Amino acid sequence: MIRAHLNEYRLGWFVGDFDPSILTTKEFEVAVKSFTKGDTEPIHYQRQASEITLVINGECSLAGELLFAGDMLRLDPFESGGFEAITDCTLVVVKAPSLPNDKVLGDVGL
């Protein structure tokens, strides 16, 4: 048994092929991320991985889509997306496979 707390992990990422991780695997990554209204993340894309975002609570804009609690959005390789928290919000993010250096800042083709 391993007991841990989310604040022991970097930026909410707690499963994947990185350290620290409560479960190290190359298959996928999992994060729980909380944002305050107005928080943003720059436009980026993955070269090889797909990333699924589930909104647990609140509202956000991801890849130009307005998302509410219960909404999910999947971005496949080379699909760009920026993020803005419209309200305080919490997300679960799953990325597969786990490729910690797959993220590229900017829009595809820039």
Buried (B, 14 or more C-beta within 10 A) or exposed (E): EEEEEEEEBEEBBBBBBBEEBBEEBEEBBBBBBBBEEEBEBEBBBBEEBBBBBBBEEBBBBBBEEEBEEEBEBEBEEEBBBBBBBBEBBBBBBBBBBBBEEBEBEEEEEE
